[in-house]
Amino acid sequence: MASLELKDLYDGYRDSKTIKLLSNQIAKEASSLSKDLKIMEVCGGHTHAIMKYGLNQLLPKNIKFIHGPGCPVCVMPKNRIDHAITLANMKDTIIVTLGDMIKVLGSEGTLQDARSKGADVRFVYSPMDTVKIANENTDKTVIYIAIGFETTTPMISALIQATINKGIKNLFFHINHVLVPPAMRVLLDDETNNIDAFIGPSHVSVISGSKIYDEFADIYKKPVVVSGFEPVDVMESVLMLVKQINESRSEVEIQYSRCVNHEGNTTAQRLNDKYLEPRESFEFRGLGEIPKGGLKLKDEFAFLDAEVIYKDILPHNTCQDHKLCLCGEILKGKALPNECKLFGKACTPTTPVGSCMVSSEGACAAYYKYGISN
């Protein structure tokens, strides 16, 4: 059996003739729809693919994309940023995190602001680089600000395992990992949110399997297609969803069969389960407290948990976003970025007001990057 190569994951999936053919098939199938169809792409990666390739312009008028809460930086509430800044301001402390996190606004600034005032804040491309930082700075406390959905959680679990196995004593964790299904559940429980179907992120399902979406088809009766991120992937997923609607089916289907199956990566799941467990609730920016919405270190690993160790100095206030910022409504799929009065004016990638403009996966950043203002 030939091994899978990287080019196998995208070769042919940007072909314009194939995209046009799928567009025509969608239009033909959509002519039988009994009502307008709203499809939520949960992940910001899909939003960027849709805007980059103009896929929204290739759909018939009775099908609309709406954007979901699947960008981990976008949903991070201000009080978690305030935690990170408080930790960064401690004496002899190094904060390590992923790039976009340093630009997200808390109640009194960003990690970038803290760095400009003397705090040691570093960003890494791989969480495992934190091991090197900790080993080179044994006289300092190193705190990793962990963020992401299911996709990146195994990397944090691997870093935790390496910290324990290597006997590293100066590395601790502030866990902000969030989960996709609880957020989707909140959206569907909101009766004002008219979502007809979902495009599910394939990278999440590479780890968790398509099984995490079963409840949305079985209980909520909403079709879900787990999709890749190339334009042909997205268009084929839309066609699969329209066919489900026309045939009165609500199933979980896998378009991205190149890497996704029903069960997912069980080795990665066991690694996560060894160190992490769901919190009672976790606040999502714009969506509020979501039951079981985030992860935390298990109690037996509390000696690594910065939230436990520094609980007496961490702020616990709830912080509101700018009153004109529509990030919350955008993350719920109730508004589009270009409906926000701040978009492209007071709020740009260089002067972001809302988190959806900060993150490279954010819906506002996608609209701005690809020049969509109307």
C-alpha positions as CSV (number, residue, x, y, z in Angstrom):
1,M,0.0,0.0,0.0
2,A,1.4,3.4,-1.0
3,S,2.1,5.8,1.8
4,L,0.1,9.1,2.0
5,E,2.1,12.1,0.9
6,L,1.4,15.7,1.8
7,K,0.5,16.7,-1.8
8,D,-2.2,14.0,-1.7
9,L,-4.1,16.1,0.7
10,Y,-4.5,19.1,-1.7
11,D,-3.6,18.0,-5.2
12,G,-6.6,18.6,-7.5
13,Y,-8.7,20.1,-4.7
14,R,-8.2,23.6,-6.1
15,D,-9.2,22.8,-9.7
16,S,-11.4,25.6,-11.1
17,K,-13.2,23.2,-13.5
18,T,-14.2,20.9,-10.6
19,I,-15.3,23.8,-8.5
20,K,-17.5,25.1,-11.3
21,L,-19.0,21.7,-11.9
22,L,-19.8,21.4,-8.2
23,S,-21.3,24.9,-8.3
24,N,-23.6,23.8,-11.1
25,Q,-24.6,20.7,-9.3
26,I,-25.4,22.6,-6.1
27,A,-27.6,25.1,-8.1
28,K,-29.5,22.2,-9.7
29,E,-30.0,20.5,-6.3
30,A,-30.9,23.8,-4.6
31,S,-33.7,24.4,-7.0
32,S,-35.7,21.8,-5.1
33,L,-35.2,23.3,-1.7
34,S,-38.4,24.3,0.0
35,K,-36.8,27.2,1.9
36,D,-33.6,29.2,2.1
37,L,-30.7,27.2,3.6
38,K,-28.3,28.6,6.2
39,I,-25.1,26.6,6.5
40,M,-22.8,27.3,9.4
41,E,-19.1,26.6,8.8
42,V,-18.0,26.1,12.4
43,C,-14.3,26.7,11.9
44,G,-12.5,29.9,10.9
45,G,-10.3,28.0,8.6
46,H,-13.4,27.2,6.5
47,T,-14.4,30.9,6.6
48,H,-11.0,31.9,5.2
49,A,-11.3,29.2,2.4
50,I,-14.8,30.5,1.5
51,M,-13.6,34.1,1.3
52,K,-10.3,33.4,-0.4
53,Y,-11.8,31.4,-3.2
54,G,-15.1,33.4,-3.4
55,L,-17.1,30.3,-2.8
56,N,-20.0,32.3,-1.3
57,Q,-20.4,33.9,-4.8
58,L,-20.7,30.5,-6.4
59,L,-23.8,29.5,-4.4
60,P,-27.4,30.1,-5.5
61,K,-29.2,32.9,-3.7
62,N,-31.2,30.5,-1.5
63,I,-28.0,29.1,0.2
64,K,-26.0,31.3,2.7
65,F,-22.9,30.6,4.7
66,I,-22.9,31.9,8.3
67,H,-19.8,31.8,10.4
68,G,-19.4,30.0,13.7
69,P,-17.4,30.0,16.9
70,G,-14.6,27.7,15.8
71,C,-11.7,30.1,16.2
72,P,-10.0,29.5,19.6
73,V,-8.5,33.0,19.9
74,C,-11.8,34.7,18.9
75,V,-13.8,33.0,21.7
76,M,-11.2,33.6,24.4
77,P,-12.9,36.0,26.9
78,K,-11.1,39.0,28.3
79,N,-10.7,37.6,31.8
80,R,-8.5,34.8,30.5
81,I,-6.3,37.4,28.8
82,D,-6.2,39.2,32.1
83,H,-5.0,36.0,33.8
84,A,-2.1,35.8,31.3
85,I,-1.1,39.4,31.8
86,T,-1.2,39.0,35.6
87,L,1.1,36.0,35.3
88,A,3.4,37.8,32.9
89,N,3.8,40.7,35.4
90,M,5.1,38.3,38.1
91,K,8.8,38.7,38.9
92,D,11.2,36.2,37.1
93,T,8.5,34.7,35.0
94,I,8.4,33.8,31.3
95,I,5.1,33.5,29.5
96,V,5.0,31.3,26.4
97,T,2.0,31.0,24.0
98,L,1.0,30.9,20.3
99,G,1.4,34.1,18.2
100,D,-2.2,35.4,17.9
101,M,-2.7,35.3,21.7
102,I,-0.3,38.1,22.4
103,K,-2.5,40.5,20.4
104,V,-5.9,39.8,22.0
105,L,-7.2,42.6,24.1
106,G,-8.0,42.0,27.8
107,S,-9.6,44.5,30.1
108,E,-6.4,46.6,30.4
109,G,-4.4,45.7,27.3
110,T,-2.7,42.8,25.6
111,L,0.2,40.5,26.3
112,Q,2.0,42.5,23.7
113,D,1.5,45.6,25.8
114,A,2.8,43.8,28.8
115,R,5.9,42.8,26.8
116,S,6.5,46.4,25.8
117,K,6.5,47.3,29.5
118,G,9.2,44.7,30.3
119,A,7.4,41.4,30.8
120,D,9.0,38.4,29.2
121,V,6.4,37.1,26.8
122,R,7.4,34.8,24.0
123,F,5.5,33.0,21.2
124,V,6.4,29.7,19.8
125,Y,5.3,27.7,16.7
126,S,5.4,24.4,18.5
127,P,4.4,24.0,22.2
128,M,7.3,21.5,22.5
129,D,9.7,24.5,22.1
130,T,8.7,25.5,25.6
131,V,10.8,22.6,27.0
132,K,14.0,24.2,25.6
133,I,12.9,27.6,27.1
134,A,12.4,26.0,30.5
135,N,15.7,24.2,30.4
136,E,17.6,27.3,29.4
137,N,16.0,29.4,32.2
138,T,16.0,27.2,35.3
139,D,16.1,30.3,37.5
140,K,12.8,31.5,36.0
141,T,9.2,30.3,36.2
142,V,7.9,29.4,32.8
143,I,4.1,29.3,32.2
144,Y,2.6,28.0,29.0
145,I,-0.7,29.7,28.1
146,A,-2.4,26.8,26.3
147,I,-5.1,27.5,23.7
148,G,-6.9,25.7,21.0
149,F,-9.8,23.3,20.1
150,E,-9.5,19.5,20.0
151,T,-7.0,19.7,17.1
152,T,-4.1,21.0,19.2
153,T,-5.0,19.5,22.5
154,P,-2.7,16.4,22.0
155,M,0.3,18.7,21.6
156,I,-0.4,20.1,25.0
157,S,-0.9,16.7,26.5
158,A,2.5,15.6,25.0
159,L,4.1,18.7,26.5
160,I,2.7,17.9,29.9
161,Q,3.9,14.4,29.6
162,A,7.4,15.6,28.6
163,T,7.5,18.0,31.5
164,I,6.8,15.1,33.9
165,N,9.0,12.5,32.3
166,K,12.0,14.9,32.0
167,G,11.6,16.1,35.6
168,I,11.2,19.8,34.6
169,K,10.4,21.7,37.8
170,N,9.9,25.3,36.5
171,L,7.3,24.7,33.8
172,F,3.6,25.2,34.5
173,F,0.3,25.4,32.5
174,H,-2.6,27.8,32.2
175,I,-5.1,25.7,30.2
176,N,-7.6,27.4,27.9
177,H,-8.5,24.6,25.6
178,V,-12.1,24.5,24.4
179,L,-14.4,22.0,22.8
180,V,-16.5,22.2,19.6
181,P,-19.6,20.1,20.5
182,P,-20.6,22.1,23.6
183,A,-20.5,25.4,21.6
184,M,-22.6,23.9,18.8
185,R,-25.1,22.7,21.4
186,V,-25.5,26.2,22.8
187,L,-26.1,27.6,19.3
188,L,-28.8,25.0,18.6
189,D,-30.5,25.5,22.0
190,D,-30.9,29.2,21.1
191,E,-34.3,29.3,19.3
192,T,-33.4,32.6,17.6
193,N,-30.5,31.0,15.8
194,N,-31.8,29.5,12.5
195,I,-29.0,27.1,11.5
196,D,-30.1,24.4,9.0
197,A,-26.8,22.4,8.7
198,F,-23.2,22.4,9.7
199,I,-19.9,22.0,7.9
200,G,-17.7,20.4,10.6
201,P,-13.9,21.0,10.8
202,S,-11.9,18.0,9.6
203,H,-8.8,18.7,11.7
204,V,-10.9,18.4,14.9
205,S,-12.3,15.1,13.7
206,V,-8.9,13.8,12.7
207,I,-8.4,13.7,16.5
208,S,-11.9,13.2,17.9
209,G,-13.5,11.4,15.0
210,S,-16.8,12.2,13.3
211,K,-18.6,10.6,16.3
212,I,-18.6,13.9,18.2
213,Y,-21.2,15.2,15.8
214,D,-23.6,12.2,16.1
215,E,-25.9,14.0,18.6
216,F,-26.5,16.9,16.2
217,A,-27.9,14.6,13.6
218,D,-29.7,12.2,15.9
219,I,-31.1,14.6,18.5
220,Y,-31.2,18.0,16.9
221,K,-31.9,16.6,13.4
222,K,-29.3,18.8,11.7
223,P,-27.2,17.4,8.9
224,V,-23.4,17.6,9.4
225,V,-20.7,17.1,6.9
226,V,-17.0,16.9,8.1
227,S,-15.2,18.8,5.4
228,G,-11.6,19.4,4.3
229,F,-10.4,23.0,3.9
230,E,-9.7,23.1,0.1
231,P,-12.3,24.8,-2.1
232,V,-13.4,21.5,-3.8
233,D,-13.8,20.0,-0.3
234,V,-16.1,22.9,0.8
235,M,-18.2,22.9,-2.3
236,E,-18.6,19.1,-2.3
237,S,-19.6,19.4,1.4
238,V,-22.3,21.9,0.5
239,L,-23.6,19.6,-2.2
240,M,-23.8,16.7,0.3
241,L,-25.7,18.9,2.8
242,V,-28.2,20.1,0.2
243,K,-28.9,16.5,-0.9
244,Q,-29.5,15.5,2.8
245,I,-32.0,18.4,3.2
246,N,-33.8,17.4,-0.1
247,E,-34.0,13.8,1.0
248,S,-35.2,14.7,4.5
249,R,-32.1,13.1,6.0
250,S,-30.0,14.3,9.0
251,E,-26.8,12.4,9.1
252,V,-23.1,12.9,9.9
253,E,-21.2,12.3,6.6
254,I,-17.5,12.5,6.1
255,Q,-16.3,14.4,3.0
256,Y,-12.7,14.5,4.2
257,S,-12.3,10.8,4.1
258,R,-8.6,11.2,3.3
259,C,-7.9,11.5,7.0
260,V,-11.1,11.3,9.0
261,N,-13.0,8.3,10.3
262,H,-15.8,7.8,12.9
263,E,-13.5,7.0,15.8
264,G,-10.6,9.4,15.3
265,N,-7.1,9.1,16.7
266,T,-7.6,6.9,19.8
267,T,-4.0,7.2,20.8
268,A,-4.3,11.0,21.0
269,Q,-7.6,10.7,22.8
270,R,-6.0,8.4,25.5
271,L,-3.2,10.9,25.9
272,N,-5.6,13.7,26.4
273,D,-7.7,11.7,28.8
274,K,-4.6,10.9,30.9
275,Y,-4.0,14.6,31.8
276,L,-7.1,16.6,31.1
277,E,-10.8,16.6,31.9
278,P,-13.8,18.9,31.1
279,R,-14.4,21.8,33.4
280,E,-17.9,22.3,34.8
281,S,-18.2,25.3,32.5
282,F,-16.0,27.7,30.5
283,E,-16.8,31.2,29.2
284,F,-16.7,31.7,25.5
285,R,-16.5,35.3,24.3
286,G,-19.9,36.2,22.9
287,L,-21.6,32.9,24.0
288,G,-21.2,33.2,27.7
289,E,-20.6,30.2,30.1
290,I,-20.8,26.9,28.3
291,P,-21.3,23.7,30.4
292,K,-18.3,21.3,29.8
293,G,-17.1,23.8,27.2
294,G,-13.4,23.7,28.2
295,L,-10.7,21.5,29.6
296,K,-8.5,21.7,32.7
297,L,-5.7,19.7,34.2
298,K,-6.9,16.7,36.3
299,D,-6.6,17.3,40.1
300,E,-3.7,14.8,40.3
301,F,-1.6,17.2,38.1
302,A,-2.6,20.4,40.1
303,F,1.1,20.8,40.9
304,L,1.5,21.9,37.3
305,D,-1.6,24.1,37.1
306,A,-0.9,27.8,37.2
307,E,-4.6,28.5,37.9
308,V,-4.3,26.5,41.1
309,I,-0.8,27.7,42.1
310,Y,-1.5,31.4,41.6
311,K,-5.3,31.4,42.3
312,D,-4.9,34.1,45.0
313,I,-3.6,36.7,42.5
314,L,-5.6,35.9,39.4
315,P,-8.5,38.3,38.6
316,H,-12.0,36.8,38.4
317,N,-14.0,39.8,37.1
318,T,-16.2,39.5,34.0
319,C,-15.2,42.0,31.3
320,Q,-17.5,43.3,28.5
321,D,-16.5,43.9,24.9
322,H,-16.6,47.3,23.3
323,K,-20.3,48.2,23.0
324,L,-20.2,48.7,19.3
325,C,-18.2,45.5,18.6
326,L,-20.3,42.7,17.0
327,C,-17.9,39.8,17.6
328,G,-20.3,38.1,20.0
329,E,-23.1,38.1,17.4
330,I,-20.7,37.1,14.6
331,L,-19.6,34.1,16.7
332,K,-23.2,33.1,17.1
333,G,-23.8,33.3,13.4
334,K,-26.3,36.1,13.9
335,A,-24.3,38.9,12.2
336,L,-21.7,39.2,9.5
337,P,-18.4,41.1,9.9
338,N,-19.3,43.9,7.4
339,E,-22.5,44.6,9.4
340,C,-20.3,45.9,12.3
341,K,-19.9,49.7,12.4
342,L,-16.3,49.4,13.5
343,F,-15.3,47.0,10.7
344,G,-12.5,48.4,8.5
345,K,-12.7,51.8,10.3
346,A,-11.9,51.8,14.0
347,C,-11.2,48.0,13.8
348,T,-8.6,46.7,11.4
349,P,-5.8,44.0,11.7
350,T,-3.4,46.7,12.9
351,T,-5.9,48.3,15.3
352,P,-8.2,45.4,16.3
353,V,-11.0,46.1,18.6
354,G,-12.6,42.7,18.6
355,S,-11.0,39.3,18.8
356,C,-12.5,38.3,15.4
357,M,-10.2,40.8,13.8
358,V,-7.1,39.7,15.8
359,S,-6.9,36.1,14.9
360,S,-5.7,34.8,11.6
361,E,-8.7,32.5,11.7
362,G,-11.2,35.2,12.6
363,A,-14.2,36.0,10.4
364,C,-13.5,39.7,10.5
365,A,-9.9,39.2,9.5
366,A,-11.0,37.0,6.6
367,Y,-13.5,39.7,5.3
368,Y,-10.8,42.4,5.7
369,K,-8.1,40.4,4.0
370,Y,-10.2,39.5,1.0
371,G,-11.7,42.9,0.7
372,I,-15.3,42.1,1.5
373,S,-17.0,45.3,2.8
374,N,-20.5,45.0,1.4
